[in-house]
Amino acid sequence: MLLQLKHLLIDRCWQPAYEWQNKGTYGHFGGVRHAAKNATGTALCFLPFTSFFWVLVVFILDFTIHYHIDWAKMNINRIKGWGPLTHPEFWWLTGADQFLHQMTYLLLVLMLS
């Protein structure tokens, strides 16, 4: 539940335009900041349940995976010219993006079980 709430808040509610507009430019601070916020939230969800070492591992893994999922999604949409008002594929890719984020959380939970 903590991971779901964290994801809703950080990935949806607290993602300013500066972040989502720049996630497609590799290394841009907007995308880095977005992935770092998500990884921090994920790490905090694990903090009560494991050691600081594993929380750090979770942070690094979540940051790296989240960053690259978002970067790939933005670039596929840009290259294909898919937009939210013109292409159903935009929404399919958004769903795939969210699915991959959820699978990352499942992987992290299983890894630490």
Secondary structure as UniProt FT lines:
FT   HELIX           2..7
FT   HELIX           8..13
FT   HELIX           17..20
FT   TURN            21..24
FT   TURN            26..27
FT   HELIX           29..46
FT   HELIX           47..49
FT   HELIX           52..80
FT   TURN            84..86
FT   HELIX           88..111
//
